[in-house]
Amino acid sequence: MALAKSSSQATRKITKVGGHSYYVTIPLDYIRELGWREHQKVQVTKHGKKIIIEDWEA
């Protein structure tokens, strides 16, 4: 399923999983550009009204 996308932004829907979790898919080109891999740990933080996803550093 393709979703509308501009050059710097992609629109995604929030989907509920189970009773207490949600997920949003990340565009493949973003993952490739960041060099992220499947099962990689990431850090999720809330900053004001934004959610920031960063590579997890040990």
Secondary structure, 3 states (H helix, E strand, C coil): CCCCECCCCECCCCEEECCCEEECCCCHHHHHHHCCCCCCCEEEEEECCEEEEEECCC
